[in-house]
Amino acid sequence: MLTHYPGELAALATAVFWTLTALAFETAARKVGSLAVNLIRLFLAMLFFGIFGLISNGSFFPTGAGAHQWIWLSVSGLIGFVLGDLFLFQSYVVISARISMLIMALAPPIAAITGWILMGETLDAKSLAGMVITFFGISLAILSRKDNGANNSRRGFVNPFKLKYPAKGVLLALGGAAGQGIGLVLSKYGMADYDPFAASQIRVLTGVTGFVIVISVYGYWRKIKDAVVNLPAMKKIGIGAFFGPFMGVSFSLIAVKHTSSGIASTIMSIVPVLIIVPSVFIRKEKISWHEVLGAVVAVAGVTLFFI
């Protein structure tokens, strides 16, 4: 039965991989900064892909890709890895990670719309219902998190729907969501029947190139050097690079290869819910009933894709 849903299962695996990645990169970013983490993780992923390529087909670099693959996968890498991640990480600083993650839930509908425009993809009523329920569950779980300090009212009541956020932060988070959604569809369009791992390697190579340019422009190479000699941070970046740009991105392309971009992106968007479990049992964080209910609702939405 499960073998009938290779795309959906690959998307679920991607969500798990990205959950592990988020935990690892969060710790590393606190030690050496997000920009250093971004470049090093992609560089390590490039090595992982190269080793995998040597073992699987005898070549360190992707082979057999035509102009169509190189052009569109490179554009996808620039939009998803470079622009999208730059916007997303900066939005964390301006409006907090919680609000940014909520806005990132817009990535699936952006992917669905992009897939409809570029590839003529369609979604049936059941899939649309699953998307809506999953979005609601994710939003409920994220919005249940308490705000601190300035966000508390005089009576101690927190109403997240009445918060006012800087337009800059909202636009940055929207840019991150757009980068993820559009980048995923462009990956599918550029990949076609090409190998997902080789396609991911092309995206990573482009991402590395893009971040090298960004870091050179801003003169952050000293921070990169300091990050490389920080062994605890490098261990976390290594774990994150394996489960993120290597396994996660590759499985995301497997997902969109076997199902629609909107469905794949929706299932992969449950990361904010999945991360609750390790947050409780590993980091000993307290969760509210809103978060538990949100997780249940999100899982119920995902199950609609398998019925």
C-alpha positions as CSV (number, residue, x, y, z in Angstrom):
1,M,0.0,0.0,0.0
2,L,2.7,2.4,1.0
3,T,4.7,1.7,-2.1
4,H,1.9,3.4,-4.1
5,Y,2.9,6.7,-2.6
6,P,6.7,7.1,-3.2
7,G,6.5,10.8,-3.6
8,E,4.5,11.3,-0.4
9,L,6.8,9.0,1.6
10,A,9.8,10.8,0.3
11,A,8.3,14.1,1.4
12,L,7.7,12.7,4.9
13,A,11.3,11.5,5.0
14,T,12.4,15.0,3.9
15,A,10.4,16.6,6.8
16,V,12.2,14.3,9.3
17,F,15.6,15.0,7.7
18,W,14.9,18.8,7.9
19,T,13.8,18.5,11.5
20,L,17.2,17.0,12.4
21,T,18.9,19.6,10.3
22,A,17.1,22.5,12.0
23,L,18.1,21.3,15.4
24,A,21.8,20.9,14.4
25,F,22.0,24.2,12.5
26,E,20.3,26.2,15.3
27,T,23.0,25.1,17.7
28,A,25.8,25.8,15.2
29,A,24.4,29.2,14.2
30,R,24.4,30.4,17.8
31,K,28.1,29.6,17.9
32,V,29.4,30.9,14.5
33,G,26.6,32.8,12.8
34,S,24.0,31.8,10.2
35,L,26.0,33.0,7.1
36,A,29.0,30.8,8.0
37,V,26.7,27.9,8.6
38,N,25.0,28.4,5.2
39,L,28.3,28.3,3.2
40,I,29.9,25.5,5.2
41,R,26.8,23.3,5.1
42,L,26.6,23.6,1.3
43,F,30.4,23.0,0.9
44,L,30.1,19.8,3.0
45,A,27.1,18.8,1.1
46,M,29.0,19.2,-2.1
47,L,31.6,16.8,-0.7
48,F,28.9,14.3,0.2
49,F,27.4,14.4,-3.2
50,G,30.9,14.1,-4.8
51,I,31.7,10.9,-2.8
52,F,28.2,9.5,-3.5
53,G,28.8,10.2,-7.2
54,L,32.2,8.5,-7.2
55,I,30.6,5.4,-5.6
56,S,27.5,5.3,-7.8
57,N,28.8,6.3,-11.2
58,G,32.5,6.9,-10.9
59,S,32.4,10.7,-11.2
60,F,32.8,13.3,-8.4
61,F,30.8,15.9,-10.4
62,P,27.3,15.4,-11.9
63,T,27.3,13.9,-15.4
64,G,24.8,13.4,-18.1
65,A,23.0,16.7,-17.5
66,G,22.0,18.8,-20.5
67,A,21.7,22.5,-20.9
68,H,18.1,22.3,-19.7
69,Q,19.1,20.7,-16.4
70,W,22.0,23.0,-15.7
71,I,20.1,26.2,-16.4
72,W,16.9,25.5,-14.5
73,L,18.6,23.6,-11.6
74,S,21.1,26.4,-11.2
75,V,18.3,29.0,-11.2
76,S,16.5,26.9,-8.6
77,G,19.7,26.7,-6.5
78,L,20.1,30.5,-6.6
79,I,16.5,31.2,-5.7
80,G,16.1,28.4,-3.1
81,F,19.5,28.2,-1.4
82,V,20.9,31.7,-1.8
83,L,18.1,34.2,-2.0
84,G,15.5,32.2,0.0
85,D,17.9,31.4,2.8
86,L,19.3,34.9,3.0
87,F,15.8,36.3,3.3
88,L,14.6,33.7,5.8
89,F,17.6,34.0,8.2
90,Q,17.3,37.8,8.2
91,S,13.6,37.6,8.9
92,Y,14.5,35.7,12.1
93,V,16.3,38.8,13.3
94,V,13.6,41.2,12.5
95,I,10.3,39.5,13.4
96,S,11.5,36.3,15.3
97,A,11.7,32.7,14.1
98,R,8.1,31.9,15.2
99,I,6.5,34.4,13.0
100,S,8.9,33.7,10.1
101,M,8.0,30.0,10.3
102,L,4.3,30.8,10.2
103,I,4.8,32.9,7.1
104,M,6.9,30.1,5.6
105,A,3.7,28.0,5.6
106,L,2.8,30.0,2.5
107,A,5.6,28.1,0.6
108,P,3.2,25.2,-0.3
109,P,0.5,27.3,-2.0
110,I,3.3,29.3,-3.7
111,A,4.7,26.0,-5.0
112,A,1.2,24.8,-6.1
113,I,0.6,28.0,-8.0
114,T,4.0,28.0,-9.5
115,G,3.5,24.3,-10.5
116,W,0.2,25.2,-12.1
117,I,1.7,28.0,-14.1
118,L,4.8,26.2,-15.3
119,M,3.8,22.6,-15.4
120,G,0.0,22.5,-15.6
121,E,-0.2,20.6,-12.3
122,T,-3.7,20.1,-10.7
123,L,-4.9,19.3,-7.2
124,D,-8.0,17.3,-6.5
125,A,-10.5,18.2,-3.7
126,K,-9.0,15.7,-1.2
127,S,-5.5,17.1,-1.7
128,L,-6.7,20.6,-1.3
129,A,-8.5,19.7,1.9
130,G,-5.4,18.0,3.2
131,M,-3.4,21.2,2.4
132,V,-5.9,23.4,4.3
133,I,-6.0,21.1,7.3
134,T,-2.2,20.8,7.4
135,F,-1.8,24.5,7.2
136,F,-4.3,25.0,10.0
137,G,-2.5,22.5,12.2
138,I,0.9,24.0,11.6
139,S,-0.5,27.5,12.3
140,L,-2.2,26.4,15.5
141,A,1.0,24.8,16.7
142,I,3.2,27.7,16.0
143,L,0.9,30.4,17.2
144,S,0.5,28.6,20.5
145,R,4.1,29.6,21.5
146,K,4.2,32.3,24.1
147,D,5.7,35.7,23.5
148,N,8.0,37.4,26.0
149,G,8.7,40.9,27.1
150,A,7.3,43.5,24.9
151,N,4.6,41.2,23.4
152,N,2.9,40.7,26.7
153,S,0.0,43.0,27.5
154,R,-0.5,44.8,30.8
155,R,-3.0,42.1,31.9
156,G,-0.6,39.4,31.0
157,F,-2.7,38.2,28.1
158,V,-1.0,37.5,24.8
159,N,-3.0,37.8,21.5
160,P,-0.6,36.9,18.6
161,F,-3.2,38.0,16.1
162,K,-3.0,41.6,17.3
163,L,0.8,41.9,17.2
164,K,2.2,44.4,14.8
165,Y,5.3,43.4,12.9
166,P,7.7,45.5,10.8
167,A,6.9,45.4,7.1
168,K,10.5,44.6,6.4
169,G,10.5,41.4,8.4
170,V,7.2,40.3,6.9
171,L,8.5,40.9,3.4
172,L,11.8,39.0,4.2
173,A,9.9,36.0,5.4
174,L,7.6,36.1,2.4
175,G,10.8,36.1,0.3
176,G,12.0,33.0,2.1
177,A,8.7,31.3,1.5
178,A,8.7,32.3,-2.2
179,G,12.3,31.1,-2.5
180,Q,11.4,27.7,-1.1
181,G,8.2,27.2,-3.0
182,I,9.4,28.5,-6.4
183,G,12.8,26.8,-6.0
184,L,11.1,23.4,-5.5
185,V,9.0,23.7,-8.6
186,L,11.9,24.9,-10.7
187,S,13.9,21.9,-9.4
188,K,11.2,19.6,-10.7
189,Y,10.9,21.4,-14.0
190,G,14.7,21.4,-14.5
191,M,15.2,17.8,-13.2
192,A,12.6,16.1,-15.5
193,D,13.9,12.5,-15.7
194,Y,17.4,13.3,-14.5
195,D,18.8,11.7,-11.3
196,P,17.5,13.5,-8.2
197,F,20.9,13.2,-6.4
198,A,22.8,14.6,-9.3
199,A,20.2,17.3,-9.7
200,S,20.6,18.2,-6.0
201,Q,24.4,18.4,-6.5
202,I,23.9,20.9,-9.3
203,R,21.7,23.0,-7.0
204,V,24.3,22.8,-4.2
205,L,27.2,23.8,-6.5
206,T,25.2,26.8,-7.6
207,G,24.4,27.6,-3.9
208,V,28.1,27.4,-2.9
209,T,29.0,29.8,-5.8
210,G,26.3,32.2,-4.8
211,F,27.3,32.3,-1.1
212,V,30.9,32.7,-2.0
213,I,30.0,35.8,-3.9
214,V,27.8,37.2,-1.1
215,I,30.5,36.5,1.5
216,S,33.2,38.1,-0.6
217,V,31.1,41.2,-1.2
218,Y,30.4,41.6,2.5
219,G,34.0,40.6,3.6
220,Y,32.9,37.8,6.0
221,W,35.8,35.4,5.2
222,R,37.3,35.9,8.7
223,K,34.0,34.7,10.2
224,I,34.2,31.6,8.0
225,K,37.7,30.9,9.1
226,D,36.7,31.2,12.8
227,A,33.8,28.9,12.2
228,V,35.9,26.2,10.6
229,V,38.2,25.9,13.6
230,N,35.2,25.7,16.0
231,L,35.0,21.9,16.3
232,P,31.7,21.7,18.3
233,A,30.0,23.9,15.7
234,M,31.6,21.9,12.8
235,K,30.2,18.7,14.2
236,K,26.7,20.1,14.2
237,I,27.2,21.6,10.7
238,G,28.4,18.2,9.5
239,I,25.3,16.5,10.8
240,G,23.0,19.2,9.4
241,A,24.7,19.2,6.0
242,F,24.2,15.4,5.7
243,F,20.6,15.4,6.6
244,G,19.8,18.8,5.0
245,P,21.4,19.7,1.6
246,F,22.4,16.1,0.9
247,M,19.6,13.7,2.1
248,G,16.8,16.3,2.6
249,V,17.1,18.2,-0.7
250,S,17.6,14.9,-2.6
251,F,14.5,13.3,-1.1
252,S,12.6,16.5,-1.7
253,L,13.4,16.2,-5.4
254,I,12.4,12.5,-5.3
255,A,9.1,13.7,-3.8
256,V,8.3,16.2,-6.5
257,K,9.3,13.7,-9.1
258,H,6.6,11.3,-8.0
259,T,3.9,13.6,-6.8
260,S,2.7,17.2,-7.4
261,S,4.8,20.1,-6.1
262,G,1.9,21.4,-3.9
263,I,1.4,18.0,-2.1
264,A,5.1,17.4,-1.6
265,S,5.6,21.0,-0.3
266,T,2.7,20.6,2.0
267,I,3.9,17.4,3.6
268,M,7.4,18.8,3.9
269,S,6.0,21.9,5.7
270,I,5.1,19.9,8.8
271,V,8.7,20.4,10.1
272,P,7.6,23.0,12.7
273,V,5.2,20.4,14.2
274,L,7.7,17.5,14.1
275,I,10.3,19.6,15.8
276,I,8.1,19.7,18.9
277,V,9.0,16.1,19.9
278,P,12.8,16.6,20.1
279,S,12.3,20.0,21.7
280,V,10.4,18.3,24.6
281,F,12.4,15.2,25.1
282,I,15.9,16.5,24.2
283,R,15.7,20.2,25.1
284,K,13.2,19.8,27.9
285,E,10.9,22.6,26.5
286,K,7.3,22.8,27.8
287,I,4.5,22.7,25.2
288,S,0.9,23.8,25.5
289,W,-2.2,22.0,24.5
290,H,-2.4,24.2,21.4
291,E,0.8,22.7,20.2
292,V,-0.3,19.1,20.8
293,L,-3.7,19.8,19.1
294,G,-1.8,21.5,16.2
295,A,0.4,18.4,15.7
296,V,-2.6,16.1,15.7
297,V,-4.5,18.3,13.2
298,A,-1.4,18.5,10.9
299,V,-0.9,14.8,11.0
300,A,-4.6,14.3,10.2
301,G,-4.2,16.6,7.2
302,V,-1.2,14.6,6.0
303,T,-3.1,11.3,6.2
304,L,-5.6,12.6,3.6
305,F,-2.8,12.3,1.0
306,F,-2.6,8.5,1.7
307,I,-6.3,7.7,1.7
